Structure formats: structure tokens, C-alpha cells
Amino acid sequence: MAKIKITQIKSVIDRSERQKRTVEALGLKKINHSVEVEATAAIIGMVKKVNHLVAVENI
């Protein structure tokens, strides 16, 4: 599997509880925090749900 780097670029304040939990489940804690994860189907689906809050790069 390929790895991707996910960076939170916007705040989760005033977002739905579902979006907050999705960002937390991705391992992101605050703005400009990045994580490197395997690009599984579940992760890609989570990123699509919060794509307005995160930036994604292929590694």
C-alpha cells in the first residue's frame, strides 16, 4: 500500500461532531499537525468526508 501524509489545515470548531471525530480518528490534533498513514480504503473514505479541513500528499 502507498503512504499518504495528511495535514490538518482548518479548525474543527463549529463543525459537526461527526467531522470532529473523523479528524480525531485520523490522528490529527491541531492545525498544521501531520500524520503519515497507509492509504487504505477506510482512510481514504475518512479523508473524503473532511477534505475541506485537511491537505493530502502522496509519499
Backbone torsions as a table, in degrees:
resi	resn	phi	psi	omega
1	MET	NA	149.1	177.1
2	ALA	-81.4	155.1	176.1
3	LYS	-103.2	148.0	175.2
4	ILE	-128.5	152.0	176.8
5	LYS	-108.3	122.2	-178.7
6	ILE	-110.7	127.6	179.9
7	THR	-123.4	129.6	176.7
8	GLN	-78.3	125.4	-177.4
9	ILE	-114.0	-12.4	178.4
10	LYS	-133.6	158.0	-178.4
11	SER	-75.2	154.3	175.5
12	VAL	-94.8	3.5	175.7
13	ILE	-63.7	138.3	-177.9
14	ASP	65.0	24.8	173.7
15	ARG	-107.2	163.7	-179.6
16	SER	-67.8	157.2	-179.9
17	GLU	-60.2	-35.3	179.7
18	ARG	-63.3	-42.8	178.6
19	GLN	-67.2	-39.3	177.5
20	LYS	-59.9	-44.9	-179.1
21	ARG	-69.1	-33.5	177.5
22	THR	-65.8	-44.5	178.1
23	VAL	-62.6	-41.4	178.5
24	GLU	-65.0	-39.7	-179.8
25	ALA	-66.9	-27.3	175.7
26	LEU	-73.3	-12.5	178.4
27	GLY	97.0	11.2	-178.5
28	LEU	-91.4	140.3	-175.3
29	LYS	-115.0	-37.4	-179.3
30	LYS	-155.2	173.7	-177.2
31	ILE	-61.1	139.5	-178.5
32	ASN	72.4	8.2	174.0
33	HIS	-82.4	136.1	-178.2
34	SER	-122.2	149.7	173.6
35	VAL	-135.8	150.4	174.9
36	GLU	-111.7	123.9	-176.9
37	VAL	-135.5	162.1	173.7
38	GLU	-71.3	142.6	-177.5
39	ALA	-86.4	71.5	176.8
40	THR	-84.7	168.8	179.8
41	ALA	-61.7	-38.7	-179.5
42	ALA	-65.4	-44.5	-179.9
43	ILE	-64.4	-43.4	-179.7
44	ILE	-62.9	-39.4	176.7
45	GLY	-63.5	-40.2	178.3
46	MET	-65.1	-41.2	179.8
47	VAL	-64.2	-38.8	179.2
48	LYS	-63.1	-33.7	-179.4
49	LYS	-71.1	-27.0	-178.4
50	VAL	-123.6	30.7	-174.9
51	ASN	-65.1	-17.7	176.8
52	HIS	-80.3	-8.8	-179.9
53	LEU	-108.4	-13.3	-174.1
54	VAL	-129.9	160.9	172.1
55	ALA	-118.1	141.5	-175.5
56	VAL	-123.5	135.7	176.7
57	GLU	-129.8	141.1	173.0
58	ASN	-80.2	143.2	178.9
59	ILE	-114.5	NA	NA
